[in-house]
Each structure stands twice: as C-alpha cells, then as structure tokens.
C-alpha cells in the first residue's frame, strides 16, 4: 500500500490522495528523537523483559538499522541530520517538566552526562550535527530547535525515533503548528506495542504529517 492511502483514520478515509512530495535537501532536516541507551536496556525482571521483548526486537532489528541507513542517505543528499534526547541538566532532575516527574513509565531521571541518557552508538552524531536536550515530550518545547530550524532555512522535517505515541507525536504536532512540513518514517519509529504504534500513526497522518516508509522517502529527492 502506498503512503498516499496507508494509515488513514476515520477523518481521512474518503479524502483525496495527497500530491507528490518533492524535498529540497538544503531546506530539509532529519530529526532523530530519543533513541537512547536507556530504551534498549533489557529489564532485570524476567516478566518485564518478556513483556517488552517485541519492542526490543523492533528496535534492534528494524528501527535502529533503518535509522542508521536513513542517516547515511540524508548525509549523502546534504540533508541536515539533527537529534533530540531526553536529558536533564541537574543531577537530581529538578529541571524536568512535570510529565517526567510523575510516577510510572514516564518518570525519567536522565542526567545529561550519564551513559543511559546518551544516543545509542549505532546512531552517534557526526561532526557538528546538532543535538538538543529536552525534559519535555516535544522536541520544540523548552528548546531552541524551532529557532535553529528557522535560522537554517529548513522548511521540511523528516522524523524518526521513539515513542511514536509520545515524544514523536508531540514533536510532530509542534512542528506542524509551527508550519513545517513533516514526514514521519514509520519503519524508523516504534511505540511500546505495534498496536500503539499503528494507531498513533493513523491519528497524526494527513493532518499533522505524512506517514511514509524509508524506501518511499528516498524517492522524494
């Protein structure tokens, strides 16, 4: 199924197919969101490890290798490669947003210099590629990412990363609200479950972004 007809929610079931996409490399950025060491660490609890195994499989077999290839393609094309990661400035996390202080899965204490907060080695930034640190879901909220994108003349942003239904979705909505064109690469993203992943893609597709595969993306410029 083509990106023009896939991942359609109720709102867009009968909508016309979108026009072809043509990206200008000099005005395009690839943003890789939150693919950090902490999220590929298998829990010590065997029950939790088993519960999360499908996510780890998708990360290790699909998301990380596909994103690495996507980054290579972007660099070759002259597309700006950028990163966002969750990291607080204070060791005790006092500077975190409320969403990262609440108990539960989203409780995050990742000081910026600690190993578990770093981007996974397979996707390490090169040279002067920009990384923003955030204590929010959206990579635009609380960072100067929007300003940097604007200063560099970026018009379209390609998004990869995790979690589809959380930081990816929040960032996509923020980018759209700031009038950037947004493409989400579905096989470079993951949520905790495939059901959550696919459902969120249906929610954001066609209104906040266009959801495409990595292979389809490569035909756009």
C-alpha positions as CSV (number, residue, x, y, z in Angstrom):
1,X,0.0,0.0,0.0
2,X,1.3,3.5,-0.9
3,X,1.9,6.2,1.6
4,X,-0.9,8.1,-0.1
5,X,-3.5,5.6,1.1
6,X,-2.0,4.0,4.2
7,X,-2.5,4.8,7.9
8,X,-5.8,6.7,7.3
9,X,-8.1,7.4,10.2
10,X,-11.9,7.9,10.0
11,X,-11.4,11.6,9.3
12,X,-9.4,10.9,6.1
13,X,-10.9,7.7,4.8
14,X,-12.5,9.5,1.8
15,X,-10.0,12.2,1.3
16,X,-8.3,12.7,-2.0
17,X,-4.8,11.4,-2.4
18,X,-2.1,13.9,-1.5
19,X,0.2,15.4,-4.1
20,X,3.6,14.0,-4.8
21,X,6.3,15.2,-2.3
22,X,9.5,16.8,-3.6
23,X,12.1,17.6,-0.9
24,X,14.8,20.3,-1.3
25,X,17.8,18.8,0.5
26,X,19.1,22.2,1.6
27,X,15.8,23.0,3.2
28,X,15.2,19.7,4.8
29,X,16.3,18.2,8.1
30,X,16.2,14.7,9.6
31,X,15.3,14.7,13.3
32,X,16.1,11.5,15.3
33,X,14.2,11.5,18.6
34,X,15.1,9.8,21.8
35,X,16.8,6.6,20.5
36,X,18.9,6.5,23.7
37,X,20.7,3.7,25.6
38,X,18.1,3.6,28.4
39,X,15.5,2.4,26.0
40,X,17.4,-0.6,24.7
41,X,18.4,-1.9,28.2
42,X,16.5,-5.1,29.0
43,X,14.8,-5.1,32.4
44,X,16.2,-7.3,35.1
45,X,12.8,-8.6,36.0
46,X,12.2,-11.5,33.6
47,X,8.4,-10.8,33.5
48,X,9.0,-7.2,32.4
49,X,11.8,-8.3,30.0
50,X,9.4,-10.8,28.3
51,X,6.6,-8.2,28.2
52,X,8.9,-5.7,26.4
53,X,10.6,-8.2,24.1
54,X,8.6,-7.3,21.0
55,X,9.7,-3.7,21.4
56,X,13.3,-4.6,21.8
57,X,13.1,-6.8,18.7
58,X,11.6,-4.0,16.7
59,X,14.3,-1.6,17.9
60,X,17.2,-3.8,17.3
61,X,16.0,-5.4,14.0
62,X,14.1,-2.6,12.4
63,X,14.3,0.9,13.9
64,X,18.0,1.3,14.7
65,X,19.3,-0.3,11.5
66,X,16.7,1.5,9.3
67,X,17.5,4.8,11.0
68,X,21.3,4.3,10.5
69,X,20.7,3.8,6.8
70,X,18.4,6.8,6.7
71,X,21.0,9.0,8.3
72,X,23.6,7.8,5.8
73,X,21.2,8.7,2.9
74,X,20.4,12.1,4.4
75,X,24.1,12.9,4.8
76,X,24.8,11.9,1.3
77,X,22.0,14.1,0.0
78,X,23.0,17.1,2.0
79,X,20.1,16.9,4.4
80,X,20.8,18.2,7.9
81,X,20.8,15.4,10.4
82,X,19.7,16.5,13.9
83,X,19.0,14.8,17.2
84,X,16.8,15.2,20.3
85,X,17.3,13.3,23.5
86,X,15.8,13.3,27.0
87,X,18.3,14.7,29.4
88,X,18.1,16.9,32.5
89,X,20.8,19.5,33.4
90,X,20.6,18.8,37.2
91,X,21.6,15.5,38.7
92,X,18.5,15.4,40.9
93,X,16.3,16.3,37.9
94,X,14.7,19.4,39.5
95,X,14.7,21.0,36.0
96,X,12.4,18.3,34.5
97,X,8.9,19.0,33.3
98,X,6.0,17.7,35.3
99,X,5.4,14.8,32.9
100,X,8.8,13.4,33.7
101,X,8.4,13.7,37.4
102,X,5.1,11.8,37.7
103,X,5.4,8.2,38.9
104,X,5.0,5.5,36.3
105,X,6.6,4.7,33.0
106,X,7.1,8.3,32.1
107,X,9.1,9.0,35.3
108,X,12.5,9.9,33.8
109,X,15.7,10.9,35.6
110,X,18.4,11.0,32.9
111,X,21.2,13.5,33.8
112,X,22.8,14.8,30.6
113,X,26.3,13.2,31.1
114,X,25.1,9.8,32.3
115,X,25.6,6.8,29.9
116,X,22.0,5.8,29.8
117,X,20.9,9.2,28.5
118,X,23.3,9.1,25.5
119,X,22.2,8.3,21.9
120,X,22.8,4.7,21.0
121,X,26.3,4.1,19.5
122,X,24.9,3.0,16.1
123,X,23.3,6.4,15.6
124,X,26.0,8.6,17.0
125,X,26.0,12.2,15.7
126,X,28.9,13.1,13.4
127,X,30.9,16.4,13.4
128,X,28.9,19.4,14.2
129,X,25.5,17.8,13.9
130,X,23.1,19.4,16.4
131,X,21.7,17.6,19.4
132,X,19.1,19.3,21.6
133,X,18.4,18.0,25.1
134,X,14.8,18.2,26.5
135,X,12.8,17.4,29.6
136,X,9.6,17.5,27.7
137,X,7.9,15.3,25.1
138,X,8.0,17.7,22.3
139,X,11.5,18.5,21.0
140,X,10.4,22.1,20.3
141,X,9.0,22.8,23.7
142,X,11.7,24.1,26.1
143,X,14.5,24.0,23.4
144,X,15.7,26.4,20.7
145,X,15.1,23.8,18.0
146,X,12.4,25.8,16.2
147,X,14.7,28.8,16.1
148,X,17.6,26.8,14.7
149,X,15.5,25.2,12.1
150,X,14.2,28.6,11.0
151,X,17.7,30.2,11.1
152,X,19.0,27.4,8.8
153,X,16.1,27.9,6.3
154,X,14.6,24.5,7.0
155,X,11.1,24.0,5.5
156,X,10.5,20.2,5.9
157,X,11.4,17.9,8.8
158,X,11.7,14.1,8.5
159,X,11.1,12.5,11.8
160,X,12.4,9.1,13.2
161,X,12.5,7.8,16.7
162,X,10.6,6.8,19.8
163,X,8.0,6.6,21.2
164,X,5.6,7.0,18.3
165,X,2.6,7.8,20.6
166,X,4.6,10.1,22.9
167,X,7.6,12.2,22.0
168,X,7.4,11.6,18.3
169,X,3.7,12.5,18.2
170,X,4.2,15.6,20.4
171,X,7.1,16.8,18.3
172,X,5.2,16.2,15.1
173,X,2.3,18.2,16.3
174,X,4.5,21.1,17.5
175,X,6.4,21.1,14.1
176,X,3.1,21.3,12.2
177,X,1.8,24.1,14.5
178,X,4.9,26.0,13.5
179,X,4.1,25.4,9.8
180,X,6.9,23.0,9.0
181,X,6.2,20.2,6.6
182,X,6.6,16.9,8.4
183,X,7.2,13.4,7.3
184,X,7.2,10.5,9.8
185,X,9.2,7.4,8.7
186,X,7.1,4.6,10.0
187,X,9.7,1.9,9.9
188,X,12.2,4.1,11.8
189,X,9.8,4.6,14.7
190,X,8.4,2.4,17.5
191,X,5.9,2.5,20.3
192,X,5.7,0.0,23.2
193,X,3.5,-2.2,21.1
194,X,2.8,-2.4,17.4
195,X,-0.9,-1.6,18.1
196,X,0.0,1.7,19.8
197,X,2.5,2.5,17.0
198,X,0.0,1.9,14.2
199,X,-2.9,3.6,16.0
200,X,-0.9,6.8,16.6
201,X,0.3,6.9,13.0
202,X,-3.3,6.8,11.9
203,X,-4.1,9.7,14.3
204,X,-1.4,12.0,13.1
205,X,-1.3,11.1,9.4
206,X,-2.7,13.5,6.8
207,X,-3.3,16.3,9.3
208,X,0.0,16.8,11.2
209,X,2.3,14.9,8.8
210,X,2.6,12.4,6.1
211,X,3.5,8.9,7.2
212,X,5.9,7.2,4.8
213,X,8.3,4.3,4.7
214,X,12.1,4.7,4.4
215,X,12.1,3.3,0.9
216,X,9.3,5.7,-0.2
217,X,11.1,8.7,1.4
218,X,14.2,8.1,-0.7
219,X,12.2,8.7,-3.9
220,X,11.2,12.3,-2.7
221,X,14.6,13.9,-3.6
